[in-house]
């Protein structure tokens, strides 16, 4: 009897050891962890930069209004932000999409507290595929101005043929309808669940309101030298700053009755833990981790969706937390994290969170910076009057930046950057980067004054 009990005891110990050993051999995806409190910096992100484009049996009448019954049932894409700073804009801008067997339809609705007189252009940027370098630009000119705008939103952009547009406007509102043949976008047939990509850019007259877009664009510039054209540059296509749009329905949906729901969880946050480690959390409500399966997919600017297998689920009070590892975010541009949640007896929930590399870097820097004072003795520093050398340097700093597009006196055709060399020991001289010529000199004296009128009708001397 004693020997039998001993054998049973040893068997139980062995099974416990085997369970612990095998359980620790690899990180199980979709596993439930013990409750742990983790630190991390919140990453600036968006939950509303994607959607589903419905298929319709008959297109709307293209007259510029959105009064057609078709538009009433279609959800709007909104939440436009300023380029780079991602700040909300004052104007309420909404975009709607629909398609039928032959055409794509776009509805635009712009409302502003101010008059719409500053509005100049809408540019719709789209790609009829989930990845790749085929992009189309669909321009809508609201009014003609001088200088005329020339837009460069990145490489591989072409304007499709046979675009039809109509605009209606009042003092504070502008609506427009656009339709494009699908075959002019290189599309012969749309399959339900196909993923397209989309962004829209709103332009105003220079000096009035900032450039804004549906999906945030971090980098842009304006080149205007006073002639008839002003060129706008922004990294849209080369950084894939377009949101995902699904045609007809969400993917992997064979039966309409099983249609997944577009989901925007409450109390959502995405936190930075490391360069490839993040934690997302949200209010779990009816989600029991033991009866819930989660699928995560990651998308970099130039790649297709990749499934993430390395993640763990954690509960903290009313929150569900998912810690995961992802590929290194080495590209500039828009990143997307797709989460699909399946629960027994419930419809599948579908969510996409968008963020960019700037936001990842900002969160990482905040996490690892410290405000603690350095240890050791501190030396008190008192202010003093500047020395004569410092005064001379301060005197040569102009109160205005001057003209950059000036070239060299002997080579006015050259590009304005990096033309001169400057030495603090000879602060009143500039030396050409293309020769040993120093300015001013006998041929090019500093004895002239140029007076111009700026955009605010003030006379400036240079």
C-alpha positions in Angstrom: 0.0 0.0 0.0 2.8 2.4 1.0 4.6 1.6 -2.3 1.5 2.3 -4.3 0.8 5.6 -2.6 4.5 6.6 -3.2 4.1 5.8 -6.9 0.9 7.9 -7.2 2.6 10.8 -5.4 5.7 10.7 -7.7 3.4 10.5 -10.7 1.5 13.7 -9.6 4.8 15.5 -9.0 6.0 14.4 -12.4 2.8 15.7 -14.1 3.0 19.0 -12.3 6.6 19.4 -13.4 5.8 18.4 -17.0 2.9 21.0 -17.1 5.1 23.8 -15.8 8.0 22.8 -18.1 5.9 22.6 -21.3 3.9 25.7 -20.4 7.0 27.7 -20.1 8.6 26.4 -23.3 6.9 28.9 -25.5 4.6 31.9 -25.3 1.1 30.7 -26.1 -0.9 33.1 -28.3 -4.2 34.3 -26.9 -3.3 33.1 -23.4 -4.7 34.7 -20.2 -2.1 36.1 -17.9 -2.2 37.0 -14.2 -3.2 40.6 -13.4 -0.1 42.8 -13.7 0.2 46.6 -13.7 2.5 47.7 -16.5 4.0 51.1 -17.2 4.0 52.6 -20.7 3.5 55.8 -22.6 0.3 56.2 -24.7 0.9 56.3 -28.4 -1.2 58.8 -30.3 -3.5 56.7 -32.5 -6.8 56.7 -34.4 -9.6 54.2 -34.5 -11.7 55.9 -37.2 -9.3 55.9 -40.2 -10.9 52.9 -42.0 -14.4 51.8 -43.1 -16.6 49.8 -45.4 -17.8 51.1 -48.8 -21.3 49.8 -49.5 -22.4 48.4 -52.9 -25.5 50.1 -54.3 -27.9 48.9 -57.1 -28.2 52.4 -58.6 -26.0 55.4 -58.4 -27.1 58.9 -57.3 -27.9 61.7 -59.6 -24.7 63.7 -60.0 -25.9 67.3 -59.3 -23.6 68.4 -56.4 -26.1 67.9 -53.6 -26.2 65.0 -51.2 -30.0 64.9 -51.1 -30.3 61.6 -53.0 -31.7 58.8 -50.9 -28.6 56.7 -51.5 -26.4 59.1 -49.5 -28.8 59.1 -46.5 -28.0 55.5 -45.6 -24.2 55.7 -46.0 -21.9 56.4 -43.0 -19.5 59.4 -43.3 -15.8 59.4 -42.9 -14.9 62.4 -40.7 -12.3 63.6 -38.2 -10.0 65.6 -40.5 -6.8 66.9 -38.8 -4.1 69.4 -39.7 -1.0 68.1 -41.4 1.8 67.2 -39.0 0.3 68.4 -35.7 -2.8 66.2 -36.0 -4.9 68.9 -34.5 -8.7 68.9 -35.1 -9.8 71.5 -37.7 -12.6 74.0 -37.2 -14.5 73.0 -40.3 -16.7 69.9 -40.4 -15.6 67.8 -43.3 -17.3 64.6 -44.3 -16.7 62.1 -47.1 -19.0 59.3 -48.3 -18.3 56.4 -50.7 -20.4 54.0 -52.7 -20.0 51.8 -55.7 -22.0 49.8 -58.2 -21.0 47.4 -61.0 -19.4 50.1 -63.1 -18.6 53.2 -61.1 -17.2 54.6 -57.8 -19.2 57.5 -56.2 -17.8 60.0 -53.7 -19.8 62.6 -51.8 -18.2 65.6 -50.0 -19.7 67.8 -47.4 -17.8 70.8 -46.0 -19.3 73.1 -43.4 -17.5 76.0 -41.8 -18.4 78.7 -39.3 -16.6 81.2 -41.5 -17.5 81.7 -45.1 -16.3 79.0 -47.5 -14.5 81.6 -49.6 -11.0 80.4 -48.5 -11.6 76.8 -49.7 -9.7 76.0 -52.9 -9.3 72.3 -53.5 -10.2 68.8 -52.5 -7.9 66.0 -53.5 -9.0 62.4 -53.1 -6.1 59.9 -53.1 -6.9 56.2 -53.5 -5.5 52.9 -54.4 -7.7 50.0 -55.6 -5.5 47.4 -53.7 -4.4 46.6 -50.2 -0.7 47.2 -51.1 1.4 48.2 -54.0 2.4 51.4 -55.8 -0.7 52.1 -57.9 -2.3 55.3 -56.8 -4.9 57.7 -58.3 -5.5 61.3 -57.6 -9.1 62.6 -58.1 -9.0 66.4 -57.9 -11.9 68.7 -57.2 -11.2 72.4 -57.9 -13.6 74.5 -55.8 -12.5 77.8 -57.2 -9.7 79.4 -59.3 -7.1 81.5 -57.6 -3.7 83.0 -58.3 -1.2 81.6 -57.7 -2.5 78.3 -59.1 -1.8 75.3 -56.9 0.3 72.5 -58.2 0.1 69.4 -55.9 2.7 66.7 -55.5 1.5 64.1 -53.0 4.2 61.6 -53.8 5.2 59.2 -56.6 3.1 56.9 -58.8 0.1 59.1 -58.9 -2.1 59.4 -61.9 -5.4 61.1 -62.6 -8.1 58.7 -63.9 -10.1 59.5 -67.0 -13.8 60.4 -67.3 -14.2 62.0 -63.9 -17.5 63.7 -63.4 -17.9 66.4 -60.7 -20.6 68.7 -59.6 -20.5 71.3 -56.8 -23.1 73.2 -54.8 -22.2 75.9 -52.3 -23.6 78.5 -49.9 -21.8 80.9 -47.6 -20.9 78.3 -45.0 -21.4 75.0 -46.8 -20.1 73.2 -49.9 -21.3 69.8 -51.1 -19.9 67.9 -54.1 -20.4 64.7 -55.9 -17.7 62.8 -57.9 -18.1 59.7 -59.9 -15.3 57.7 -61.6 -15.6 54.6 -63.9 -14.0 51.6 -62.2 -12.2 50.6 -65.3 -10.4 53.9 -65.3 -9.0 52.8 -62.0 -7.8 49.6 -63.6 -10.6 47.6 -61.9 -12.6 45.2 -64.0 -14.6 43.6 -61.1 -14.9 44.4 -57.4 -15.1 41.4 -55.1 -16.8 41.9 -51.7 -14.2 42.2 -49.0 -11.5 43.7 -51.3 -9.3 46.2 -49.5 -8.7 49.6 -51.0 -6.8 52.5 -49.5 -8.0 56.2 -49.3 -7.1 59.6 -48.1 -8.5 63.1 -48.8 -6.7 66.5 -48.5 -8.4 69.9 -48.1 -6.6 73.0 -49.3 -7.4 76.6 -48.5 -5.9 79.8 -49.8 -2.4 80.4 -48.5 -2.3 82.4 -45.3 -5.9 81.6 -44.3 -6.4 78.0 -42.9 -3.9 75.1 -42.6 -3.8 72.1 -44.9 -5.8 69.2 -43.5 -6.4 65.5 -44.3 -8.4 62.5 -43.2 -5.4 60.3 -42.5 -2.7 62.4 -40.8 0.3 63.5 -43.0 3.4 64.3 -41.1 5.6 66.1 -43.7 4.7 68.8 -46.2 6.1 72.0 -47.7 5.0 74.8 -50.0 7.3 76.3 -52.6 6.2 79.7 -53.8 8.6 82.3 -55.2 6.1 84.9 -56.2 5.3 83.6 -59.7 2.0 82.2 -61.0 2.3 78.8 -59.4 2.6 77.5 -55.8 3.7 73.9 -55.4 2.5 71.8 -52.5 4.6 68.8 -51.4 3.5 66.0 -49.0 4.6 62.4 -48.3 1.4 60.6 -49.0 1.9 57.7 -51.4 5.6 57.1 -50.6 4.7 56.7 -46.9 1.4 55.0 -47.6 -0.7 57.5 -45.6 -4.0 56.1 -46.6 -6.7 54.3 -44.5 -8.1 50.9 -45.3 -11.5 50.8 -47.0 -13.3 47.4 -47.6 -15.5 47.1 -50.6 -19.0 45.8 -49.8 -18.2 44.1 -46.6 -15.4 43.2 -44.3 -13.1 40.4 -45.5 -13.6 36.7 -44.8 -17.4 37.1 -44.7 -19.1 34.4 -46.7 -22.5 34.7 -45.2 -24.3 38.0 -44.7 -25.8 36.8 -41.5 -22.3 36.4 -40.1 -21.3 39.9 -41.0 -18.7 41.3 -38.6 -19.5 44.5 -36.8 -17.3 47.6 -37.0 -16.1 48.1 -33.5 -14.7 51.1 -31.6 -14.0 49.9 -28.0 -14.4 52.2 -25.0 -11.4 53.4 -23.0 -9.0 52.3 -25.7 -5.3 53.0 -25.4 -2.1 51.8 -27.1 1.0 51.9 -25.0 4.7 51.8 -25.8 6.7 49.2 -24.0 9.7 48.8 -26.4 10.6 49.2 -30.0 8.8 45.9 -30.8 6.6 45.6 -27.7 3.2 47.3 -27.2 0.2 46.9 -25.0 -3.4 47.7 -26.1 -6.2 47.9 -23.6 -9.9 48.6 -23.6 -13.0 48.1 -21.5 -13.9 44.5 -21.8 -17.6 44.6 -20.9 -19.0 41.2 -22.0 -15.7 39.8 -23.2 -14.7 36.8 -21.1 -11.1 36.0 -22.0 -11.7 32.3 -21.5 -14.5 32.3 -24.1 -12.9 34.9 -26.4 -10.4 34.5 -29.2 -8.4 37.4 -30.6 -6.6 37.7 -33.9 -4.0 40.4 -34.4 -2.6 41.5 -37.7 0.1 44.1 -38.3 0.7 46.3 -41.4 3.8 48.4 -42.2 3.7 51.2 -44.8 5.1 49.0 -47.7 3.9 45.5 -46.7 0.8 43.3 -46.5 -1.0 42.3 -43.4 1.1 40.0 -41.2 -0.6 37.9 -38.4 0.9 38.4 -35.0 1.2 35.1 -33.1 3.2 36.4 -30.1 0.7 38.0 -27.7 -0.9 37.5 -24.3 -4.1 38.6 -22.7 -4.4 40.1 -19.3 -7.3 41.4 -17.1 -7.0 44.4 -14.9 -10.3 45.3 -13.2 -12.7 46.2 -16.0 -10.0 46.4 -18.7 -8.8 43.8 -21.1 -5.1 44.2 -22.0 -3.3 42.6 -24.9 0.5 42.6 -24.8 2.1 41.8 -28.2 5.3 41.8 -30.2 5.5 43.1 -33.8 8.1 43.6 -36.6 10.5 46.5 -36.2 8.9 49.8 -37.4 11.8 51.0 -39.5 9.8 52.8 -42.2 8.4 56.3 -42.0 4.7 56.3 -42.7 1.4 54.9 -41.5 1.2 51.7 -39.5 -2.0 49.7 -38.8 -3.0 47.1 -36.2 -6.0 45.0 -37.0 -7.9 43.2 -34.2 -10.6 40.6 -34.8 -12.5 39.3 -31.8 -14.7 36.2 -31.8 -16.9 35.3 -28.8 -19.2 32.4 -28.4 -22.7 33.3 -29.6 -21.8 36.9 -30.6 -21.0 38.5 -33.9 -17.3 39.0 -34.8 -15.9 42.4 -33.8 -13.5 44.1 -36.1 -11.2 47.1 -35.4 -8.2 48.9 -37.0 -6.0 51.3 -35.0 -3.8 53.6 -37.1 -0.6 55.4 -35.9 2.7 56.4 -37.5 6.4 56.1 -36.7 6.5 59.7 -35.4 4.0 58.8 -32.7 6.0 55.6 -31.8 9.2 57.6 -31.4 7.5 60.3 -29.4 6.0 57.7 -27.0 9.3 55.9 -26.7 11.3 59.1 -25.9 8.7 60.1 -23.3 8.9 56.7 -21.6 12.7 56.7 -21.3 13.4 60.3 -20.5 13.8 61.3 -16.9 13.2 64.5 -15.0 15.3 63.5 -12.0 18.2 65.9 -11.4 21.7 64.6 -11.9 23.6 63.7 -8.7 26.6 65.7 -7.5 27.4 69.2 -6.7 25.6 72.0 -8.5 27.2 75.2 -9.6 25.1 78.4 -9.4 25.5 80.4 -12.6 24.8 84.2 -12.6 24.1 86.3 -15.7 26.7 88.8 -17.0 26.8 91.4 -19.6 27.9 90.2 -23.1 31.5 90.6 -24.1 32.4 92.9 -27.0 32.8 89.8 -29.2 29.4 88.6 -28.3 27.9 92.0 -28.9 29.4 92.1 -32.4 27.9 88.7 -33.1 24.5 89.8 -31.8 24.6 92.9 -33.9 25.0 91.0 -37.2 21.9 88.8 -36.5 19.1 90.3 -38.6 15.6 90.8 -37.3 14.3 89.1 -40.5 15.4 86.0 -42.4 16.1 87.7 -45.7 15.8 86.3 -49.2 16.9 82.7 -49.6 16.2 82.5 -53.3 19.0 84.8 -54.3 21.9 82.7 -55.5 25.5 84.2 -55.4 26.2 87.7 -56.7 28.4 86.2 -59.5 26.1 83.1 -59.9 22.5 84.2 -59.3 21.2 81.0 -61.0 22.5 78.7 -58.2 20.2 76.9 -55.7 19.8 79.0 -52.6 21.1 76.4 -50.0 24.7 76.0 -48.8 26.2 78.7 -51.0 28.3 80.4 -48.4 30.9 79.7 -45.8 31.0 81.8 -42.6 33.6 82.2 -39.9 32.8 83.7 -36.5 36.2 85.4 -36.5 35.3 87.3 -39.6 31.6 87.8 -39.0 31.1 90.5 -41.7 32.3 88.3 -44.5 30.9 85.4 -46.5 33.0 83.1 -48.7 31.6 81.3 -51.7 31.3 77.5 -51.5 32.0 77.4 -55.2 35.2 79.6 -55.3 37.5 81.5 -53.0 35.6 84.7 -53.6 34.7 86.7 -50.5 31.8 89.1 -50.1 31.5 92.0 -50.0 34.4 92.9 -52.3 35.3 95.7 -54.7 33.1 94.2 -57.4 30.2 93.4 -55.2 29.9 96.1 -52.6 27.3 96.1 -49.8 25.8 99.4 -50.6 22.4 98.6 -52.1 18.9 98.4 -50.5 16.0 96.3 -51.8 12.5 97.3 -50.7 9.6 94.9 -51.2 6.0 94.7 -50.1 5.1 91.6 -48.1 1.8 89.7 -48.0 0.5 92.0 -45.2 1.1 95.1 -47.3 4.1 96.2 -45.3 7.2 97.5 -46.8 10.4 95.6 -45.9 14.0 96.5 -46.5 16.7 94.0 -47.1 
